[in-house]
Amino acid sequence: MERSLTLTFVTSNGSKATLTIQGVKDGLTNEQVTALMDVIITNNIFLTKNGLLLSPSKAKVTETNSREIV
């Protein structure tokens, strides 16, 4: 099963920016995700076309199952 973590932030111009990380481990906690988002914001890791990431908006883990048919 493939898992991805989607982080959504509010930017400096008030819009939203999304970052998706593939291959995350099972069992991520709210605290771990919040800490990651805080590190990204505090260190200005990413600059988007809509400005700096200012605050967390939401986060979700998506699980994908796939199987080959042919």
LOPAMAR-764352 format. One line per field, with one value per atom (N, C-alpha, C): atom name; x, y, z; residue in three letters. Coordinates in Angstrom, 2 decimals. Each point is the difference from the previous one (the first is absolute). Layout:
REM residues N
name: c(CA,...)
X: c(X,...)
Y: c(Y,...)
Z: c(Z,...)
resn: c(Ala,...)
//
This chain:
REM residues 70
name: c(N,CA,C,N,CA,C,N,CA,C,N,CA,C,N,CA,C,N,CA,C,N,CA,C,N,CA,C,N,CA,C,N,CA,C,N,CA,C,N,CA,C,N,CA,C,N,CA,C,N,CA,C,N,CA,C,N,CA,C,N,CA,C,N,CA,C,N,CA,C,N,CA,C,N,CA,C,N,CA,C,N,CA,C,N,CA,C,N,CA,C,N,CA,C,N,CA,C,N,CA,C,N,CA,C,N,CA,C,N,CA,C,N,CA,C,N,CA,C,N,CA,C,N,CA,C,N,CA,C,N,CA,C,N,CA,C,N,CA,C,N,CA,C,N,CA,C,N,CA,C,N,CA,C,N,CA,C,N,CA,C,N,CA,C,N,CA,C,N,CA,C,N,CA,C,N,CA,C,N,CA,C,N,CA,C,N,CA,C,N,CA,C,N,CA,C,N,CA,C,N,CA,C,N,CA,C,N,CA,C,N,CA,C,N,CA,C,N,CA,C,N,CA,C,N,CA,C,N,CA,C,N,CA,C,N,CA,C,N,CA,C,N,CA,C)
X: c(0.85,-0.85,0.90,-0.28,0.75,-0.72,0.77,-0.57,0.66,-0.81,0.54,-0.59,0.81,-0.39,-0.18,-1.19,-0.28,-0.13,0.87,0.02,-0.51,-0.94,-0.53,0.31,0.55,0.42,-0.72,-0.15,-0.45,1.26,-0.02,1.16,-0.11,1.08,0.04,-0.99,-0.52,-1.03,-1.41,-0.12,-1.31,-0.54,0.71,-0.46,0.57,-0.24,0.48,1.00,0.96,1.00,0.03,0.16,-0.02,1.32,0.49,1.22,-0.37,0.34,-0.28,1.31,0.12,1.19,-0.41,0.63,-0.30,0.78,-0.54,0.72,0.16,-0.98,0.11,-0.35,0.52,-0.21,-1.42,-0.40,-1.30,0.08,-1.09,-0.08,0.51,0.07,0.39,-0.97,0.52,-0.86,-0.26,-1.04,-0.30,1.19,0.64,1.14,1.16,0.28,1.09,-0.28,-1.22,-0.36,0.02,-0.52,0.02,1.43,0.86,1.41,0.66,-0.28,0.56,-0.46,-1.29,-0.52,0.62,0.19,0.62,1.45,0.75,1.38,0.04,-0.88,-0.06,-0.30,-0.95,-0.37,1.11,0.52,1.01,1.27,0.39,1.25,-0.17,-1.22,-0.27,0.59,-0.29,0.57,-0.47,-1.26,-0.56,-0.53,0.24,-0.60,-0.89,-1.27,-0.94,-0.27,-0.70,-0.38,-0.93,-0.61,-0.90,0.66,1.32,0.73,0.43,0.42,0.48,-1.16,0.32,-0.98,-0.06,-1.18,-0.14,-0.59,-0.97,-0.65,-0.57,-0.12,-0.62,-1.49,-0.52,-1.44,-0.60,0.58,-0.47,1.05,-0.16,0.88,-0.82,0.38,-0.69,0.95,-0.25,0.72,-0.94,0.49,-0.77,0.65,-0.79,0.49,-0.53,0.91,-0.37,0.37,-0.97,0.24,-0.02,0.90,-0.03,0.43,-0.48,0.42,0.04,0.98,0.13,-1.04,-0.58,-1.03,0.58,0.83,0.59,1.49)
Y: c(-1.17,1.17,1.24,0.88,1.26,1.08,0.78,1.09,1.31,1.03,1.34,0.96,0.98,1.02,1.31,0.57,1.27,1.08,1.01,1.11,1.25,0.69,1.23,1.15,1.07,1.17,1.25,0.99,1.33,0.79,0.70,0.77,1.47,0.73,1.40,0.89,-0.45,0.81,-0.51,-0.95,-0.48,-1.20,-0.44,-1.19,-1.25,-1.14,-1.26,-0.66,-0.70,-0.76,-1.41,-0.97,-1.41,-0.67,-0.80,-0.79,-1.45,-0.89,-1.43,-0.77,-0.84,-0.82,-1.46,-0.69,-1.41,-0.92,-1.18,-1.06,0.24,0.60,0.23,-1.28,-0.08,-1.20,-0.04,-1.19,-0.20,0.51,0.50,0.36,1.39,0.91,1.36,0.59,0.73,0.63,1.46,0.54,1.43,0.85,-0.40,0.75,0.02,-1.15,-0.07,0.89,-0.05,0.79,1.49,0.36,1.40,0.50,-0.82,0.38,0.20,-0.88,0.13,1.30,0.29,1.23,1.23,-0.05,1.12,0.22,-1.09,0.11,0.63,-0.45,0.54,1.50,0.41,1.42,0.82,-0.45,0.74,0.24,-0.99,0.10,0.50,0.42,0.50,-0.93,-1.28,-1.01,0.19,0.40,0.13,1.41,0.50,1.27,-0.34,0.33,-0.31,1.24,-0.19,1.15,0.94,-0.49,0.81,0.49,-0.12,0.51,-1.09,0.43,-0.93,-0.77,-1.16,-0.78,0.58,0.43,0.69,-0.83,-0.87,-0.78,-1.29,-1.03,-1.25,0.22,-0.67,0.02,-1.36,-1.04,-1.36,-0.99,-1.25,-1.08,-1.27,-0.86,-1.29,-1.05,-1.24,-1.15,-0.71,-0.28,-0.73,-1.35,-1.06,-1.36,-0.49,-0.57,-0.47,-1.47,-0.80,-1.41,-0.16,-0.78,-0.30,-1.44,-0.57,-1.35,-0.09,-0.73,-0.17,-0.98,0.31,-0.86,-0.82,0.62,-0.71,0.01)
Z: c(0.00,0.00,0.00,-0.90,-0.12,0.82,0.74,0.79,-0.41,-0.04,-0.24,1.03,0.36,0.97,-0.76,0.09,-0.66,1.06,-0.10,0.95,-0.71,0.60,-0.58,0.95,-0.57,0.76,-0.51,0.87,-0.40,-0.34,-1.15,-0.44,0.39,-0.24,0.40,-0.74,-1.14,-0.67,0.28,0.95,0.42,-0.75,-1.03,-0.72,0.66,-0.60,0.57,-0.94,0.60,-0.75,0.56,-0.88,0.41,-0.35,0.92,-0.17,0.25,-0.94,0.16,0.07,1.02,0.22,-0.17,-0.93,-0.29,0.94,0.23,0.72,1.48,0.65,1.44,0.77,1.21,0.81,0.56,0.37,0.64,1.44,0.50,1.41,0.34,-0.97,0.33,1.01,0.96,1.00,-0.35,0.60,-0.18,0.43,1.09,0.52,-0.99,-0.64,-0.97,-1.21,-0.49,-1.17,0.34,1.16,0.42,0.15,0.58,0.16,-1.36,-0.95,-1.35,-0.65,0.09,-0.59,0.66,1.31,0.71,-0.45,-0.20,-0.48,-1.39,-0.87,-1.37,0.04,0.83,0.10,0.64,1.13,0.75,-0.80,-0.79,-0.75,-1.43,-0.35,-1.36,-1.06,0.13,-0.89,-1.44,-0.18,-1.35,-0.22,-1.20,-0.43,-1.18,0.10,-1.06,-0.85,-1.09,-0.83,0.74,1.08,0.82,1.29,0.08,1.16,0.96,1.17,1.03,0.63,0.55,0.75,1.41,0.41,1.29,1.11,-0.33,1.05,-0.58,0.85,-0.46,-0.25,-1.01,-0.26,0.29,-0.62,0.26,-0.50,0.41,-0.44,-0.08,-0.96,-0.11,-0.55,0.38,-0.55,-0.96,-1.19,-1.00,-0.20,0.06,-0.22,-1.33,-0.81,-1.32,-0.14,-0.38,-0.31,-1.51,-0.52,-1.44,-0.21,-1.10,-0.37,-1.51,-0.47,-1.44,-0.50,-1.12,-0.58,-1.15,-0.80,-1.14,0.14)
resn: c(Met,Met,Met,Glu,Glu,Glu,Arg,Arg,Arg,Ser,Ser,Ser,Leu,Leu,Leu,Thr,Thr,Thr,Leu,Leu,Leu,Thr,Thr,Thr,Phe,Phe,Phe,Val,Val,Val,Thr,Thr,Thr,Ser,Ser,Ser,Asn,Asn,Asn,Gly,Gly,Gly,Ser,Ser,Ser,Lys,Lys,Lys,Ala,Ala,Ala,Thr,Thr,Thr,Leu,Leu,Leu,Thr,Thr,Thr,Ile,Ile,Ile,Gln,Gln,Gln,Gly,Gly,Gly,Val,Val,Val,Lys,Lys,Lys,Asp,Asp,Asp,Gly,Gly,Gly,Leu,Leu,Leu,Thr,Thr,Thr,Asn,Asn,Asn,Glu,Glu,Glu,Gln,Gln,Gln,Val,Val,Val,Thr,Thr,Thr,Ala,Ala,Ala,Leu,Leu,Leu,Met,Met,Met,Asp,Asp,Asp,Val,Val,Val,Ile,Ile,Ile,Ile,Ile,Ile,Thr,Thr,Thr,Asn,Asn,Asn,Asn,Asn,Asn,Ile,Ile,Ile,Phe,Phe,Phe,Leu,Leu,Leu,Thr,Thr,Thr,Lys,Lys,Lys,Asn,Asn,Asn,Gly,Gly,Gly,Leu,Leu,Leu,Leu,Leu,Leu,Leu,Leu,Leu,Ser,Ser,Ser,Pro,Pro,Pro,Ser,Ser,Ser,Lys,Lys,Lys,Ala,Ala,Ala,Lys,Lys,Lys,Val,Val,Val,Thr,Thr,Thr,Glu,Glu,Glu,Thr,Thr,Thr,Asn,Asn,Asn,Ser,Ser,Ser,Arg,Arg,Arg,Glu,Glu,Glu,Ile,Ile,Ile,Val,Val,Val)
//
